[in-house]
Amino acid sequence: MSKGELADFLRRRREALRPDQVHGAHPPGRRARRTPGLRREEVAALAGMSTSYYERLEQARGPRPSPQVLAALGTALRLTTAEREHLTRLAGQVPTSTDADRTRLPADARRLLHRLGPIPAYVVDEREDIVAWNTAAAALIVDFEQLPAGERNTVRLSIRLGDTLCSAPAGAEGEFARQIAAELRSTSARYPAERALGELVNEFAAHSPDFAAGWRSHDVRPRPTLRKHLHHPELGELELECQTLLLPGTDLRLVLYTADPGSPSAAALARLGSTSGGATGRRGT
């Protein structure tokens, strides 16, 4: 159990929740608020616990919360499914996965990468390491085979490649960084002692203010479908949809790049596929 991380997460979620979002959290006649979000006593009341007990949790002085307490806090703080799971892990109620569980690439996933042919796709683990890819992805993004194993990572590649991997429509430039911060927050709860993950977080925080802000906010959420604007040296400007699918029974995710049917970007991907073939690149497992 990480009492400090748990305390910080509870405080951040409490401060992010507006009183008008929660029925009964702002009784008439109360004094004007000087701090954002709900008060500690309001969260405690909504969760059916004493204020002193909740205060101890936020001060990293409380005992290990029971599953019932965690469920009550999840309801009181209006946590999403991803946030509830993160809270449970911070409280030590869910055993962490092993490295072998996380990095084992199923044989059927290898076959799927091959069969996707002209659709660029790669597989990442929870640390954002790229553990497998097809030749269409290598042709679209970078020749992963030529990279050192430590550089086959979407976070590090976003720093190195810029527009190729993570550009976004105007006004949403920081969304990739904030999304990665949310995902790595969840990963850090699953693997709290992993030194390489901490190094990756520090590296990206120094590069991206958006990531640093997202990390401090303790936001946790699954990855949505993203629209990306990519610049390819041969194909030019591409507007693609980036979809992420969880591989069942693993902590691995399949990332695919597709384009709207009939669009110039779809035609460009078809040209890319005709030259790249469908063979799967070497796996970094």
C-alpha positions in Angstrom: 0.0 0.0 0.0 1.3 3.4 -1.0 -0.1 5.7 1.6 1.3 8.9 0.1 0.0 8.1 -3.4 -3.4 7.1 -2.0 -3.6 10.3 0.0 -2.6 12.5 -3.0 -5.1 10.7 -5.3 -8.0 11.2 -2.8 -7.1 14.9 -2.4 -6.9 15.5 -6.1 -10.2 13.8 -6.9 -11.9 15.6 -4.0 -10.7 19.0 -5.2 -11.7 18.2 -8.8 -15.3 17.4 -7.8 -17.6 20.5 -7.8 -20.2 20.7 -5.1 -23.0 21.2 -7.6 -22.1 17.7 -9.1 -23.0 16.0 -5.8 -26.5 16.1 -4.3 -26.3 17.0 -0.7 -22.7 18.1 -0.7 -23.4 21.8 -0.3 -26.2 22.3 2.2 -27.9 25.8 2.2 -26.5 28.3 4.5 -22.9 27.0 4.5 -20.1 29.6 4.5 -18.5 30.6 1.2 -15.9 28.2 -0.1 -12.2 29.1 0.0 -10.8 26.0 -1.5 -11.8 24.1 -4.8 -13.9 21.0 -4.7 -15.6 19.3 -1.8 -14.6 19.6 1.8 -13.2 16.6 3.6 -16.2 16.4 5.9 -18.5 16.4 2.9 -16.7 13.4 1.3 -16.8 11.7 4.6 -20.5 12.2 5.0 -21.2 11.0 1.5 -19.0 7.9 2.1 -20.7 7.2 5.4 -17.5 7.5 7.5 -16.2 9.8 10.2 -14.4 13.0 9.1 -11.4 12.1 11.3 -11.0 8.7 9.5 -11.1 10.3 6.1 -8.7 13.1 7.1 -6.2 10.4 8.2 -6.5 8.8 4.8 -5.7 12.1 3.1 -2.8 12.8 5.5 -1.3 9.3 4.7 -1.9 8.3 8.4 -4.8 6.0 8.0 -5.0 2.2 8.1 -5.4 0.1 5.0 -9.0 0.8 3.7 -11.3 -2.2 3.4 -13.0 -3.0 0.1 -16.2 -1.6 1.5 -14.5 1.7 2.4 -13.0 1.9 -1.1 -16.3 1.2 -2.7 -17.9 4.0 -0.6 -15.2 6.4 -1.5 -15.5 5.6 -5.2 -19.2 6.4 -5.0 -18.7 9.6 -2.9 -16.0 10.9 -5.3 -17.9 9.9 -8.4 -14.9 7.9 -9.7 -14.9 6.3 -13.1 -14.3 2.5 -13.5 -10.6 3.2 -14.3 -10.3 5.5 -11.3 -11.9 2.9 -9.0 -9.5 0.3 -10.1 -6.6 2.7 -9.6 -7.8 3.5 -6.1 -8.1 -0.2 -5.3 -4.5 -0.8 -6.4 -3.2 2.2 -4.5 -4.8 0.7 -1.4 -3.1 -2.6 -1.9 -6.2 -4.6 -2.5 -5.3 -6.0 -5.9 -2.1 -8.0 -6.4 0.4 -6.7 -9.0 1.0 -8.6 -12.2 4.4 -10.2 -12.9 6.7 -9.1 -15.7 6.1 -12.4 -17.4 2.3 -11.8 -17.4 2.8 -8.3 -18.8 5.2 -9.0 -21.7 4.1 -12.4 -22.9 2.8 -11.9 -26.5 0.2 -14.5 -27.4 0.8 -16.4 -30.7 -2.5 -15.3 -32.0 -1.5 -11.7 -31.6 1.6 -12.3 -33.7 -0.6 -13.8 -36.4 -3.1 -10.9 -36.2 -0.3 -8.4 -36.8 0.7 -10.4 -39.9 -2.8 -10.6 -41.3 -3.5 -6.8 -40.9 -1.3 -6.3 -43.9 -1.5 -2.7 -45.0 -2.9 -1.5 -41.7 -0.1 -0.1 -39.6 -0.2 -1.7 -36.1 2.0 -2.4 -33.2 1.7 -3.9 -29.7 2.7 -2.0 -26.5 3.0 -3.1 -22.9 1.9 -1.0 -19.9 5.2 0.9 -19.9 4.6 2.0 -23.5 7.4 -0.3 -24.8 6.7 -1.5 -28.4 7.1 -5.2 -28.2 5.9 -6.2 -31.7 5.0 -4.5 -35.0 4.2 -5.1 -38.6 6.0 -3.8 -41.6 3.3 -1.2 -42.4 3.8 0.4 -38.9 7.6 0.4 -39.5 7.1 2.1 -42.9 4.6 4.7 -41.5 6.5 5.6 -38.3 10.1 4.4 -38.0 12.2 1.2 -38.7 11.8 -0.2 -35.2 14.3 -2.9 -36.1 17.1 -0.3 -36.2 16.3 1.2 -32.9 18.0 0.1 -29.6 15.5 -1.8 -27.5 15.2 1.0 -24.9 14.2 3.4 -27.6 11.3 1.3 -28.8 8.9 3.2 -26.6 6.0 5.4 -27.7 6.9 8.1 -25.1 10.5 8.3 -26.1 9.6 8.2 -29.8 7.1 11.1 -29.3 10.1 13.2 -28.0 12.3 12.1 -30.9 9.9 12.0 -33.8 7.4 14.7 -32.9 4.7 15.0 -35.6 5.3 11.5 -36.9 3.9 9.8 -33.8 1.8 12.1 -31.7 0.7 15.3 -33.4 -3.0 16.3 -33.0 -5.5 18.7 -34.4 -5.1 22.4 -33.5 -6.1 23.0 -29.9 -5.5 19.4 -28.8 -1.7 19.3 -29.0 -1.3 18.3 -25.3 -3.9 15.5 -25.4 -1.3 12.8 -26.2 0.9 13.9 -23.3 -2.0 14.1 -20.8 -3.4 10.7 -22.0 0.0 9.1 -21.5 0.3 10.6 -18.1 -3.1 9.1 -17.1 -2.1 5.6 -18.4 1.3 5.7 -16.7 -0.3 6.7 -13.4 -2.4 3.6 -13.6 0.7 1.5 -14.5 2.7 3.0 -11.6 0.0 1.6 -9.2 0.4 -1.8 -10.7 4.2 -1.8 -10.7 5.1 0.6 -7.9 8.7 -0.6 -7.5 9.7 -0.5 -11.2 12.6 1.8 -11.6 12.5 2.0 -15.4 9.0 3.3 -15.2 10.0 6.1 -12.8 12.8 7.1 -15.1 10.4 7.2 -18.1 8.0 9.5 -16.1 10.8 11.9 -15.1 12.1 12.0 -18.7 8.8 12.9 -20.2 7.9 15.3 -17.4 11.1 17.3 -18.1 10.2 17.4 -21.8 6.4 18.1 -21.7 4.6 20.5 -19.3 1.3 18.9 -20.4 2.5 15.5 -19.2 3.9 17.0 -16.0 0.5 18.7 -15.2 -1.4 15.5 -16.1 0.8 13.4 -13.9 0.3 15.8 -10.9 -3.5 15.7 -11.4 -3.6 11.9 -10.8 -6.0 11.6 -13.8 -6.5 7.9 -14.7 -8.6 6.8 -17.7 -8.6 4.3 -20.6 -7.2 5.5 -24.0 -9.9 6.8 -26.3 -9.9 6.7 -30.1 -7.7 9.6 -31.2 -7.5 11.6 -34.4 -3.9 12.3 -35.4 -2.2 14.5 -38.0 1.0 12.8 -39.2 3.6 14.0 -41.6 5.2 11.2 -43.6 8.4 12.0 -45.6 7.0 10.3 -48.7 3.2 10.3 -48.3 3.0 13.9 -47.0 0.2 15.0 -44.6 -2.0 12.2 -43.2 -5.1 12.4 -41.0 -5.5 9.0 -39.3 -7.6 7.4 -36.5 -5.6 5.7 -33.8 -7.4 2.9 -32.1 -6.2 1.0 -29.1 -7.5 -2.5 -28.2 -6.6 -4.5 -25.1 -5.4 -8.1 -25.9 -7.5 -10.4 -23.7 -5.7 -12.2 -20.9 -2.7 -9.8 -21.0 -1.6 -6.3 -20.1 -0.7 -5.7 -23.8 -2.5 -3.3 -26.2 -2.8 -3.4 -29.9 -2.5 0.1 -31.6 -3.8 0.5 -35.1 -3.8 3.4 -37.6 -6.6 3.7 -40.0 -8.1 6.3 -42.3 -11.6 7.3 -43.4 -12.6 5.2 -46.5 -12.2 7.1 -49.7 -10.0 9.8 -48.2 -6.6 10.9 -49.5 -5.1 9.4 -46.3 -6.7 6.0 -47.0 -5.2 6.1 -50.5 -1.8 7.0 -49.1 -2.0 4.0 -46.6 -2.9 1.7 -49.5 0.2 2.8 -51.4 2.2 2.3 -48.2 0.8 -1.2 -47.8 1.6 -2.2 -51.4 5.3 -1.5 -50.8 5.6 -2.7 -47.2 3.9 -6.1 -47.3 2.4 -7.7 -44.2 5.2 -9.5 -42.4 5.6 -8.9 -38.7 8.7 -7.3 -37.4 11.0 -8.7 -34.7 9.3 -8.8 -31.3 10.9 -7.0 -28.4 9.9 -9.7 -26.0 
